[in-house]
């Protein structure tokens, strides 16, 4: 399971009263020690993030006592991991996400309060460029369809809004398998429908992840390709050997004509897997801004009190052995959206994709 906890996926729930938490028997010191020790052994990105974890222990451990309640503990742990700027770090109780890591995203800030306006602007730019009506395809989440598509005489446009159909699939392996199968069925149907087109534009600017990025990319792969390698933190706190990740082309539906991939720094996690899988494909060009640089799958930990924690435990390396975390998948043509674009009704990123 891989997803980035994009803003629309989880809300911070602090409405649960302190008294309710305090009434449960737990020892905050045990939770703190288990939390710190698990990060010490498994978290993969301390060097990249420039964080001294031993120093964090010395700073925050004195604030935790056996009388510290859940809300206070979560606040302390949140402050301790905040410098990691890792949105894959979460602390949850059941379905309640009590803490989620944060990091800056220029595209996310641009979209704040104007998301509908932005995508309406994109659709209007497509219409003015000869594309027909832009239609939603697939299940909706927060009133947003999984895909938005449109076609011109020689080109097609597909916006992939997320890498999951139903949000419930993010919490269950069984549900994820069913969701992935349905998502790939829809994806294949779009590629078949647009097979006669000479150019395909795929827009991932708002895609915060989910699952199936590599499987979707395999439909655009010309030949088996080692796309990157992954090194895992081990229980001793070191790294195992980096394992090359081979991706094979899909045996069925494929689109191997011109592809232009649009990304932003909000393109994250499984959507980054999609982009990373296509870096070496000569028929694929990448436009926009580098992706978020949030690649690792999420390690799951249950603290003694029952609080559940996730964090990054993998180190992704490009084919030259360089870390990808925080750098993201680069683009060949760098163009950024601005607030003025939205007000003026122009999308320079899309226009560059159309012009290539």
N, C-alpha and C positions, 0 to 999 in steps of 0.2 A: 504494500500500500504506500502510495506516495502522493502527498499533496502539501500545499503551502500555507494553508490556513489564511486564504485571501479574506479581505475584510467582510465580504458578504457571507462567508461560511460560518463564522462564529462570532457571537456577541459576548462581551464581558459581563458576566452575571455577578453582581455584588449585592443583589437584593436580599440574599439569604442572610438572616440576622446573625450577629456575632454570638448571641445567646444560644442559637440553635447549634452552631459549630462547637461552642465551648462545652455544651452539654455532652458531647461525645468524648469518650475516653481515648486520649492519645497523648503521646509524649513528643512534643515538637523537637526536642533534642535528637531523638532517634530518627525522625524524618529528615532533619537537617543533615545529620551524619550520612545517612543513606544517599541523600541527594548529592552531597558534595563528593562522596566516594565514587558514585556511579559516573558522574561527569569526569572525575579524575582518571578513571579507567577507560571510559568509552567515548567521551566527546572528542571529535576528530579535528576541531578547528581552532584550538587555542593559539597555535603559532600564527595562523593566518589572521586571526582576530587581534593578536597582540595582547592577550590577557594572561596574567600570571594567576593561576588558580589557587596556588598556595597563599598568595597575598589576599585573595578574596576570602579565604577561610579565616585568616587572622582578623580581617576587618569586620566580618558579619557574624562569626560564631558567638562572640560575647553577647549579642543582642537576643539570643535564643535561650530560653529557659523552659523548664517543664511546665511553667504556667502560661507560656505563649500560646495563644489560641490560633485557630486555623487561618483566619483572616490576617492576623499579624505575621504568621509564618510565611504565607504566600507573598505578602508585601516585601518581607526581607529577602526571600529567595528571588523575587522579581528584580529587586535592586541589584542583587549579586550577579545575575546573568544578563542584565540590561546592556552592559558594555560589549557583549558578544554580538549584538545586533542580528539575531538569528530568529526568524519567524517560524522556524521549525521547533522552537522551544515552547512547550505549553505545560501548564499545570491544571489538571481537571479533577472534578469530583463527579463521577457519573457523566451526565450530558452537559454539566456546567463547566465552561472554560473559565477558570479563575484568573489565569494569566496567559498571555501570549506575547512572545517577543516581537519587537518592532524594529524597523529600519526604514531609512528614507527611500522614497521613490518619487522621482519627478513626475512620472506619468500618473501615479496615484493622486498626487497633489493637484495636478492639472484637472483630473476628473472629478475631484471633490465638489459636489453640488451641481455638476454640469454633465454627468455621464450620459443622460438621455439626449441632451443637446449635442454632445460630441458625436454620438453614433448617428443621430439624425443628419448631422453635417456630413459625415462620411457617406451615408446613403445618398444624399443629394449630390455629392461630388461624383459618385458612381453613375447616377442618373444622367448628369450632364456630360459624362464621358461615354455615353452610349449603352450603358447597362440598363436592363429592364428593371422591373420591380424587385426590391430586395425582400425576400421572404424568410421567415423563421422556420426552421426544421428541427424536429426532435423535442424531447421533453423540456419543460420550462422549470427554472428555479429563480425565485425572486422576479417573476414575470419576464425572464429572459430565456429565449430558446437556446438550445445547445449549439445550433449552427444558424447563420444567416447567409443566404446565397443569392447570387444574381448573375446574369450572363449578358455579354455583348456578342456581336457576330463571331469574333475570333477568340474571345477570352471569357474566363469565368472567375468569380470572386467567391471565396468561402471564408467567413469569419467564424473561428472556433472560440466560443466565449469561455469555455472551461473544459476540463478533461474528465468529466463525469456527467451522467444523465441525472440520476437521483442522488441527493445528498446522503441518503441512508447508506449508499454503497461505500462511503468513506469510513464506516464503522464496522463492517463485517466482510470477511473474506468471501463468504458465499455470495453476499449481495454484490460485492465488487465484481466477481466473475460474471454474474448475469448482466450487470450494468455494462461491463466492458464488451461483452458479446453484442449487446444491442447498439452500443455506440459505434462499434466497428461495422455493424450491418448498415447503419445509416451512412457512415463515412464511405463505405464501398458503393452504396447506391448513388451518392453524389459524384464520386469519381467515374462511375459508369455513365451517368447522365452527361457529364462534362467531358467525356473521353474524346469526342470529335474536336474539341477546342484546341487551339494551338498554345494557349497560355493559361496558367492557373495562378491566381493571386490568393495566398493564404494569410489571413490577418490574425495574429496571435497577440496583439498589443494589450488586450485586457484579460488575457488568460492566466489565472493564478495557479493552475495545475489540477491535479486529481490523479488519474491513472491512464495508462494506455498510450502515452506519448510515443514510445518506440514502436509499438504495434501499428499505430497510425502512420508513422514515418516509413515503415517498411513497404507501404504501398507506393512510395515515391523513390525507392532505392533501385539503382541500376544493377548493382552487383553486391555480393557479400562484402561487408566493410567492418573493420575494427574502428569503432567510432570514438572510443576513449578507454580509460582503465579506471578501476576502483580499488582503493586500498582501505581496509577495515581496521579500526582500532580493535585491539585484542584486550583480554582481561588484565594483562600486565601493563597496559597503558601505552604500548608501542603500536606499530603498524605491521600488518602482514604484508606479503608481497602484492604488488598491484596486479590485479587480474584484468587482462584485456577483455573488452566487451565487443563481441562479434554480433553484428546484426545482418540477418539474411533477408533478401527481398521476399515479399509475400508471394506465395505460389499462385495466387489468383489475380485479383484486380490490381492493376498498377497504372500510374500516370507518369510517363517518362519524357513528356515534352517540357517546354519552358515553365519553370515554377519560380515565382517570386514570393519570398517569405518575409512578412512584416513583423518586427518584434519591437518591444519596448523594455524598460527596466521594471515593468510590472509582469512581463512574461516570465513565469517562474515554475520551478519544480518539474512536473511531468511535461508541461509545455516546453520547458527548456530541453528535456530529453528529446522531444520532437525536433527542435531546432538543431541540437547537437548532432543528432543522427544524420543530418543532411549536409553538414559542413563540407564534406569531401565530394559531394555530388556535383559534377560539372554543369548539369542542367538546372541547378537551384542557385538563385541569387538571394542575398539577404540584405534587407533595407530597413532603415529605422534607427533604433538604438540597441546597444548590447543588452542581453537579457539580464535578469536580476542576479544571477549567480547564487542560486539556492538549489543545489543539486541533491544533497544527501537524502537517502531514505531516513525515516525516523525510527530511532530506537525507542522501545516502549519499556517503561519502568513503573512498578507499583511500589510506593513507599509503605512503611509499616502501618501507617494510619489508613491506608486505602487510597490516598491521593495518587493520581496517575500522572506521569510525566513523559514527555517525548523530547528528543533532542537529536541533533545530527551526529551520526557515528561513522560516516563514510567520507573519504577524501576522493573527489573526482579529479582526474588528471587528463589533460588533452593528449593527443597522439605524440606530442613532444615531451610528455612527462611533466608539464607545468600545471599547477593547481588551477581549477576553474572557479572555485568558490569565491564569491564577491566580485569576480571579473565578468562572468557570464559568457554567453556565446557572442562573439563579435559579429558585426555586420560589415559588408563590403562597401555599402554606401550609407553614410551616417546622416540622418535627417531627423530632427526632433520636432514634435508638436509643441505649440505654445498656446497660451490663453487667447492671444490675438487671432490665431487661426480659427478658433471656435467662434469668436465674435465676427470675424470677417467671412465665415462660411467657407474657408479653404482648408484643404488637407494636403500640405506639401509632401508628406510621407507617402500618401496614396498616389499623388500625382507622379512622384519619382518612380514608384513601383509600376505604374501604368506606362511610363516612358521608357523603361529599360528594354 
